Every structure is written in structure tokens, then in C-alpha cells.
Amino acid sequence: MKKIILLYIFIFTTLFPSDNIGGYRAFIQAKNHYLNGNFDQAKIEFENFVEVYKDSKLVNSHYPDYYIAMNYYEIGEMKNALKYLESSIYTPKYLKFLEFKKSNYFEFKRGFYLGEIYSRLGYFTNAHYQYLTLIKDYYDPDLEPLEKKALNILASKDPYYNYILEIKYKNNYKNIDKLKNDDLKMIGHYLYSKGLFLEFYKSYKNSINSSSNNKEIVVGTLNILEEANQYDLMIELIKNQFSSGNTDSDYYYFWGNALKKSNKPLEAIEKYKLVDKSPYLERSIYSIGRIYFILENYEEAILWSKKLNNDKAHELLTRSYFNSSQMDLFKESAIKYIQSYPNSNLAGYYRNMLYNESKNPNYLNWIIKHNLNSYYYQVAFNITKTTRVLEEYPLDYKKRFYTDSLSILDQLAELGDPQLLIIESDTLNFSKDKVFETFIKTSYLEKIKLYDLAMKSSLSAEEEFSKYSNLYPYLYPRYYGDLVKKYSKKYDVEESLIFSLIKEGSKFDSNLIFKSTYFGLMQLDLKTAKLYDPDITTKKLLDPEVNISIGVRHLEYLLSNSDDNISLTIAGFHDGEKLISNWKLDKNGDIDVEQIPYSDSQRFIKRVITNYYKYKSLYKD
């Protein structure tokens, strides 16, 4: 029987131009039997697939091992299940060099079922370890049901894990004083990611651990409180540390941050000056210089920025020269940087400053030439009304040249499993033609609706794509276009504004949770989302339609409150109306982006404004 099946597979695969395609098809057929509950048939087909295609890139990727293991698990063959599950370490190329929590595509399910299999085979120490790996310090809707199961299993052996289970999933904090420091830290981050940190923190404060001298926990808590804008609680926690004898100078950095964001700049400076060691010493020095700059005390800003040697300090120094009318020093500093990094956004900024000082149109021409994707390109365009003329990349010619490779990808795209396309595209080689290779990866990732990966692919060749009129739009795509169009019409908000915020905020990653605070495509926080849906949850907020509908509705509100001012709306979306109310405006009533007090806000707002004008110019419909 086995020989007949192998002969059938051999004849079947010879009908296709590539043995790789035959292997992919054989795997999909076996996988579909597994997913449909036909486990005996799936077993036969998986075993033949592994034997026939043992040297293929698909088998060697270990991607199929997970499904093979789970099929053995379902039919009770635990030793075979363990063999394949232990080897199912599949990590796509695009994740290998990133700080990405799901380093293994099947990490969560794999960990849980490894625990189950180890238990059934009597390897209880190994099982215990696998269940522990499922206890995470961040919220993930895919993980939550598996973590609950793991915690219940662990709690059946050790009541300590029931304390964690009750705090994380039942909001019961009565045993918080029994937790180890590492678990307190873990739970704090997890509950913060679900918008439930403050209630936990109040219970933690009243526990015996509130005077903990564990610096890592204190710093982690201060970071979370700062993200949550709880500046009074930050100062209270620091004072408690000092009163307990924990006088580490790093705490003064966070005290300075709390005072700065509470609009007490001079008091903040005094705290920053008390920091005496790295890494917070350098951050404190920069913060002091930045505050003096905002206060228009440029001599002090120059003094403090000269103490550092990095891009942020260089920008602060150069701007201080300019604002204090020390034009020779300004020009020397700016031109030196432009010569070293001509294509950088900071070089575009310096060219713009040089133009404002001299009104020499050559500086605008250089911006158009070198800074195509920067905010300053739009500034130069608004003044000159001229744009860079882009040539067209010979896509049709290239496609004809690589017909065979593209035919393989076309067939894979039809199989319904995007990971197969990624496995194949990971090994693509178009004779060192990076532009075409990147275009192909982008276009096929688009085709299977992996929009975040398509965006990352395009941005990996941003400088190259910027040179060609038919590739340039891939840097400003309109993914999730149907949803954007629907809510754009419903709330009368420009599509260009919506796309510009999605591109900068999430890069079209609908599952993005940033800093345990901002969720989904439009990077909304729970506090904002609850204004429009009191019953919203983090899981719902990751749904693309829910996220876009709430985000666009919030944009409608901000636009109406700012008389349709785009820069004020973008700033309000990112930083909140209350915070930006004290920011400086230019003569047109727009946010003066160069005077935004927070560098991360300044970068974000500049980029979104750039995106907005790019979308408007690329898409006239």
C-alpha cells in the first residue's frame, strides 16, 4: 500500500514544473486532512511527504513539523508527537534578527502541548518547565486561554501559582504580598498592557513589598507610571524609596521626568542635575539642555548639549546657535553634518534652516534632491511648487526575465497558506537585484494580505523605491482600503489623513501592541477608545474594523475642535489635546513643529504630516 501511495505522489508531482511545488501541495493536502479531523489519512500523507521530500527547503524549514506532531498527538502516538514537536522550531527569516516576542511561529501552542506530552510520558520536570514558559508579562489574545490552562495545571501542584492566576485573571489581589519580586514585575507589566495597572499598583503599594529595594522592580514601575501619566504616583514612589534608604541617583531622572511633564521645568532641572552615572546621566544632560532651549536660555542649552556626542545633542546645539543668532557657528555645525549624512532627515532640517537664514534657493533644490521622504521635502515643495521627476522602473521587462521563479510564487499564493510563500521567498535570488527582489516580496505579501510584512519589505528598500515613479507608491500603500473608505465617508475624514496615521503608527500591523499601551492599526489607547465604546477590550481593539472605526471617529472630533487644522489634529491624536494646548503655533495657526517640546512627539508629527501630503499627491481620487 505504501509503495502505491509513493508511486502516486511521484506521478502527481511530475505534472508540475518544480519539485518544490509538488512538496508544498503534498503538505497542504496532508495538513487539510489534519485540520478536518481525518487524522489517520493525514498520518499516511504526512509520512509519505517527509519521505519523498526529505531534502526540500519546506521539510528543512521545520514548519510542517508542528502539524505532523499535532496529528500524532490526536491519534495518541506520543513519542512520535514529541519527536516532531521538539524539532518544530520554525522561525521565518523576517523574524530572526528582530526583537520579536513570537520568535517561533507556533511558540504558544507548541509550549502548551509539549507540556501535555511530557506529562503523559512521565517527564514531569520537563512538563513543568514548558508550562512556566507560557506565563508572560504582556497581553496577547492568542496566549491567554493557553496561559490560563497552564496556570491551572501548575496550581494543582503548587498553590503559589493560584495567586498569579487570581491576580491576572480574577482581579483578586488579597495574596499580592506572597508573590516573589520577579512575579510582581511580570504581573505589573501584564496588567498594564490590559489597562488594569493602577488598581494593581494601589494594592501593591499597600503590601509589604511596597518598600522593596529591588531597583529593577522600582524602575520598571516608574516607567509604567510615566507611560500612564501618573506623575504624582511616580514622585510618591521615589520619596518612599528615599525614606527607606534606597537613594540611588537614577531615581532623580524619573523625578525630573515627572516634574517636566507636570510643567515644572526649573524644578525638573534641579533633579536631573543630581543624576551622577550612566545610563540616566546622558539622558538627564540632554533633558536639561532641552528644557533650557524651550525656556529660550540658549547659552545654557549650548553648554549642556556640548557635554554629549550624539545626533540629538548635535541638533540641540545647532538649533541653539541658530536661535541665539550665532550664525557662523550655526552654519559650521549644520554644513559639517550635511556633508557627512546628506540623505538624513536631520540634514534636510539643517538645509531648511540654512534656507530660512539666507533664502538661497539652492538649499531647497538640495532638499528636493536628497530628502524625498522627509518632512522638509514637503516644506521645500510648498515654497518652490516644484517636485523631483522620477523615472519608471522596468518592471515588465524584469518579470519576463524571471518568469519561472514568479510562476512558482503564483502557484504557492493559491495554496492558502501564507507561510509557504514566505519559506519560498526567503530563498529567492534575483542575481543581486535588490530592487526587483524587494518588489516581488512586497507584491506577493500584499497578495496574501500580510500587509505589515509587505510594508516592512518596501521600507527595507526605501531609498531605492524612492527613485522610481511606479515603486514609490509602495512606500505609501493603502492597505485596509475598504475599511478606510467606509469610515472616511461615515465621519467625513480624509482618507489621506487616516492612512498617514496608520502608516506611521503601526506600519499596517493590526496586531501591534506598543509599549503595552497603544493598540492596533491606529495605535489607540484604551482610555481614548472607551470614550467611544465603554465596553471596549484590548482584544476588540485589535480588530481592524473596530480600531479604524474608533480611530476615525476620534479624528472627526479632533478636526471639529481645531477648525479642521491638520497639524493640530495630528498632534492631538498623538499627545492629547490637553498636553498640546501649551505648544507654540506658527503664524498660520499650525503647530510649530520645530518648537514641540518632546523629541519623540516631534518626530512622529513630522512624519505623519509628510505621509499626509504624500498620500494626497499620490492618490488624487
N, C-alpha and C positions, 0 to 999 in steps of 0.2 A: 504493500500500500504506500509506504514511504517513497519507494522508488518511482511509483506512478505520479505521486504529487510533485516530486522533484523534476521529473520529466515535463510535467505540465507547466511548472514555473519556468523551466528553461525555454520551452516553446513560446510561452506568453511574452517573456522578456525580449526575445529576438525580434518581436514585432515593432519594438521601439528603437530609435536611433542611439540611445545611450543606455548602458547597463545601469547607470545611476538612477535613471528614471524607473527602470524595472524594479530596482530595490525599493525606491520610495513608494511605488504603487503597491508592492507586496506588503510593505509595512503598514500602509494605510488600510489595506484590506483586513489585515490581522487586527489592527487597532480598532477598527469599526466593529468587528465581531466582539471584541472585549467590551467596548462601550455599550453594545446592545445586549450584553449578558450571555453571549454564546461562547462561554469560556472554553469548552472542550475543543470547538473548532478553532478558536483563537490560539490555543496551545499548539495545535498542529501547524498552523500557519506561521506563528512566531518562530517555532523551532526550525522550520524549513527556511524561513527568511534569514535567520542567523547563520545557518549552514551555507546557504548559497551565496550570501553577500558578506561573508565574514571579513573581507578586506576592504569593504566600501567605506567611504567617509561617513555615511549615515550610521553604520554599526560602530565605527570607531569614535563617533561623537558621544556615544553612550546615551543619547537622547531616547532611543527605543527601550533602554533597559528598565526604565520606570514602569512602562506599560507591561512589559514582559513579566516583571516582578509582581505587579499587582494582579495579573491574570493567574499566576501560580498561587498567590495568596488566596484568591477567590476559590480555587479548587483544592486548597488545603495542602499544597506541596511547599511546606515552609522552608525547607533547606534550599530548594531552587529559588524561592522568593527572596530569601536572604542573599543568596549569591548575586542576583541581578540588582537587588535594591542597594546593596553595598557599593556596587560599581556604577550606579546611576548618577554620577557627578557630572551633569551636563551644564556647562557654563558657556553661553553664546559669547562670541568674540567681543560683541559690543559691551559686555559687562565685565570683561576680565580685568580691565585697568581702571575701573571706576569704583568710587566708594558707594556701592550699591548693596542694600541690605539683603536682597534676594540674590546672592551670588550664585546659588544653584536654582535653576528654574523650578524645580519641584521641592524646594527646601522644606516647606512646612509639612506637606503630606508625607514626604519621604521620611522625615524625622519621626512623625507620629507612628507610621506603620513599621518603621524599624523597631520602635519600642514595642509594638504589639508582637512582632515576630520574635524578637529576643525573649519576650516574656513567655511565649508559647514553647520556645525551645529551651527554656530554663536558664537563659543568660540574664539574670535579674539585674546585675550591676550595669551591664550594657543598656538594658531597657531603661533603668533609672536615669542614666546619663542622657539618653535620647529625649525623654520627656522633659528634662530640665532645659534642653535647648529650645523648647517651644515657649518658654517664659521670656517674653520680650519687654523692652522698655519703650515701645512705640505701638500705636494702634494700627492695626491692619485688619480690614473686614474679612479677608481670606483666612487669616490666622486665628481669629477669635474663637470659633467653635472648636478648633483643634486644641487650642490652649486650655479652654475650659475642661475638655476631656482629660488632658494631661494632668491638670491640677487636681481634678477629682481622683485620678488614679494615684497620684503622689500623696494626696491627703489621706487615702485609705491606708497608707503605710505609715505616714508621719503627719500628725495633726498640725504641724507647723505650716504646711502648705495650704491648709484650710484658712489660715489667717490671710494669706495672699489672695486666695480665691474670694473670700468675703470682702476684702477691701477693693479689689479690682472690679468685681462683677456684682456685688451686692451693696456697695456703699456703706459697709459696716466697719467702722474704724475703732471699735472698742479694744481690739488687741494690737493696735498700732505700736504700742510700747514694747511688744515682744519681737518685733522684726529686727533683723540684722541691718547694719548700715547700708550694705550693698543693695538689699531688697527695698529699703526705704527710697533709695535713689532711683531704682528701677521703677517702682510704683509711681513715684512722683512724676517722672517723665511720661509714663504711660497715661496717667490720668490727665496730665496737661494736654497731651495730644487729643484727648477726647473732650476737652473743655471743662474738666471737672477738678482742676488742680486746687483752686482756692479752698474748697471745702476740705480737701485732704490736708492742705497746708495748715489750716486752722486746728485740725485735730493733731497734726504733728507738733505744732507749737506747744500744745498743752501736754504733750507726752514727756516722758523722762529723757527722750532723745533730743529735745529742743536745744539743749546746751551742748550738743555734740561738738567735739573738737576735730571731727573728721573734715578736713579742709575741702576734700573733693565733693562731699555732700553739700557743704555750705556754698561753695562756688556754683555748683550745679543749680541749687535752689535760687541763688541770686540771679543767675542767668534766666531762669524761668520767670521769676518775678519781674525782671526787667522786660521780657517779652510780653508779659501780661499787663504792663504799665502800672504795676503795683509799687510805686516808688517809696511810699511811706513804710510799707512792709519790708522793703529792702533795707532801709535805714534802721528800722527796728531790729531786724535780724543781725545787722552788723554791730549795733550797740550791744546786743545781747552777747555776741562773741567777745567783744572787748571787755565787757563786765565779767565774763568768765575767764579772763586771762588769755584769750586767743587773739593776740594783737598782730597778726600777720599783715604786712603793709599792703598786700594785694587787695584787701578789703576796701582800702581807701579808693581804689579805682572804681569799684562798683558804687561806693558812696558818692564819688564825683559824678558818675553817670546819672544817678538818681536825682542829684541836685540840678545838674544841667537840664535834664528833661522836665524838671519841676520849675524851670525858668528862674534858677538862682545861679547865674553863671559865675559870679565872683566867689561865692561860697564853694562852687564846684572846683574852681582853680586851686583853692587852698587845700582841698582834699587830694586832688591829683598830685600836688607837689609833695605829698607825704609818701607816695609810692617810691620804693627805692631799689626794685630789682625786676628783671625780665620775668615773664613776657609783658607784664602790665606796665612796666616803666615806659617802654616805647609808645604804647597806646596812650598813656597819660600825657606824655610830652606832646604828642600830636594833638590831643584833645585841648591842651592848654593853648597851643598855638592857634587852633581853630576858633576857640572862644574869643581870644584877643582879636582875631580877624573879624569876627562877627560884630564885636564891640568897636571896630574901626580903630583899634590900637595897633597899627601896622608895625611899628618898631618892635613891640613885644612879640608880635606874630613872626616877624623875621628872625628875631633872636631865638625863639623856641623851635622854629622849623629848621634852622641851621644845625640843630643838635641831631637830626636824623638824616638818613641817606636812603630814601625810597621815593617812589613816584608820587605818593600822596603828599609827602613833605615838600618835594620839589614843586608841585602845583601850588601849594600854600605859599611857599617862598616867592614864586614868580608872580602870583596874584597880589601878594603884599607889596612887591616892588611896584607893580602897575598902579595899585590903588593909592600908594603913597607918592606917586609921581616921580619915582626914581627910574626914569625911562631907560637910561643907559644900562643899568643893572638888569632891568626887565628884559630888554632886547637880548643882551648877552645870555641870560638864562634860558629864554624861550628858544632862541635860534640854535643854541647848543643841543637842546633836547630834540628839536625838529630834525636836525641833521642826523641824529642817532636813531630816531624812531619815526620816519616820515609818514608811515601809514597808520599810526596810532590815533585813537580818539583825542588823547591829550595834545598831540601835535596839531590836530585840527583846531582844538581850543586855542592854542597859542597863535596859530595863524589868524584866527578870528580876532584875538586881542591885538595882534600887530596891525591888522586892517583897521580896527577901531582907533588905533593910535595915529596911523599915518594916512588912512584912506587910499592906500596903494592897492589898485585892483589886482596886482599880481598875487597877493595873498589869497584873494578869492579864487583865482584861477588854480592855485595850488591846492586849495581845499577841494575844488571840483575834481581835480586830477587824482588826489591821494586819499580822500576821506569819503568815499562814495556812500558808505553805510553809516555815517555818523550824523549826529545832530547838527554839526557845523556845515555839512553839505547842504542841509535844508536852509540854514542861515544864509549861506552864500547864494543859494538859488533864489531866495526871497529878495536878495539885493540885486543880483545880476539878471535874473529871469533867464539864465542860460543853464544848460544841462550837459552832462557828458554823453557823447554819442557812442553807443555800444555796438560792436559788431555781432553777427549771429554765429553761433557755434554750429559746425556742420553735423548735426545730429543724424540726419537721414543717411548721409554717407557712412558714418560710423556704424549705424545699425546694420547696414548692408554688409559691412566688413565683418561683423561679429554675429552673423545670422545663427550659427549653430549654438553658441552659448546662450543667446537670447531665446532660442526655441526651447531649450531645457528649462529656463526660468518660466517661460509661458506655461509649460505643462505643469510645473510644480505649483504655480499660482492657482491652478484649477483644482488642486487636491484637497483644499480646505484646511490645511494645517500650516499656519504661517511659519512655524519653526523649521519646516523642511526648506523653505525658501531661504531662511536665514543661514541654515547649515550650508547650503549650496553657495550662497552669495559670499559667505565668509572666505571661500577659497577661490573666488573669481580673480582672474588675472587678465587684464586687457593691455598687455605689453607696456606696463608702467604708465598707462594713460589715466592719470588720476581723475581728470575732469569727467571723462566718459564713464569710468568705473563708478564714481560717486553718483553721477546722474542715474545710472542703471539701478544702483541700490536704492536711491531715493524713489524712483518711479515705481519699482516693484513693491517697496514697503508701503507706498501710497495705495497701490492696487489692492493690497490685503488689509488696508486700513490700520496699519501700525503707524499712526501719524506722528507720535512722539519720536520714533526711531527714524522716520523719514526726515523730520526736522533736524535731528542731530546729524544725519547723514549730509544734508545740504550745508549745514553750518560748518562741518568739517572741511569743506572746500569753499568757504565764504569768499575768500579773496579771488579765487578762480571764477566762481559763478558770477561775481560782480562784474566781470569783464564782458559778459555776453547777454544780449537782449533776451534771448529765449531761455536762458538758465536763471537769469536774475529773479524772475517771479518765484522760483523755488525757495528763495530766501524769505519771501513774504507770502506764504501759501494761505489758502482759505479752507483749511480743513474744518470739518463740522459745519460746512457752509449752509446746509439746510436749516440747522438749528439757529445759527446766527441770523439768517434771513428771516426766519419766523419771528424771533423776539425783537429783531431790529424794527420790523413793521409794527409789531404789537405795541412797543413802547416808544416808537419814533426816535430811535437812537441810530446814528450812522454805523453801518457795518464796519467801516474802516476803523472806527474807534474801538469797537468790540474786538476785532481781530488783532489790533495793535496791543491791547492789554493781554490777550491770551498768548500771543507770541512771546512777549517779554516775561509775563508772569509764570507760565507753565511750559512753554515751548510745546504746547499741544499734548501734554501728558495729563490725561484725565484723572489718573490715579495719584498725582503728585500731592504729597503732604510735606510742606516745607516748614522747618523749624517747629514741627508739631503744632502749628498754628494756622497755616493757610492751606486751603483745600481745593483741589481740582483745577479745572481749566482756567478759571478766572481768579484763582487763589484768594478765595473768600475766607474770612474768619467766622467762627460760629456766632460771635456777638453781632456782626453785621447781618448774617444770614437770618438770625432769629427775629430781626426787625420785620422781615417779610414772611417768615414762616416760623412761628413759635415752636412748632413741633419738629423742626429740622434736626437731623442727626448727622454725625460725621459721615456715616455710610451713605446716606441720601445725598449729601453734599458732593460726593464723588461721582454721582451720576451726571453725565454731560448735560442732559436736558435740564435737570434741576439746577445745576450750577450756572449754566448760561442764563436761564430764566431769572434767577435771583440777581445775578451779576448785572444784567442789562436793566433790570428794574431799579437797581441801586444807581446805575449810571443816569437813568432818567431823572431820579430825584436830585442827584448832584448837578446835572445840567440845568434843571429848573431853578436851583438855588444859586447858580452862578451866572444866570442870564446866558446860558449856552456857551460859556467860556471853556474852551477845550483844556487849556493848561491848568486852570483851577479844578476842573473835573478830574483830570488825571491825578493831580496832587492829592485831592480829597479822597479819591479811590484808594490811593496807596497809604496815605498817612492820616486820614480823617480830617473832617472839617475843622474841628477844634484846634488841632495842632497847627494847621496851615494858616489859621486866621491871623497869626502874627508875622507871617512871612512877607517879605518885601515884594511889591509889584512894580513892573516897569511902567513906562509912560502910556502903554496901550491897555493897562489893566490886567495884563497876564502875569503869572508867576515869574519873577526874575530868577531864572534857573541858576544863574551864577551865584546868587546870594542865598540859595537854600542851605540852611544850617547843617543838615545831615548829609554826609557824602553818599551813603547808600541810597537815600531818597533822591538826591540829585542825579545819580547815575540812572536810576530806574525811570525817573520822569523824563530825562533827556531821551532815553531810548524809546520810550513809548511815544513821545512826540515825533521822533524820527519815523517810527513804524507807521504812525497815523498818516503822515504826509506821503510816505512811500506807497501805502495801500491806496490812498486817494489818487496818486499819479499813475499807478499801475493798472487800476481797475476803474474804468470810467462809468461802468454800468450801475 
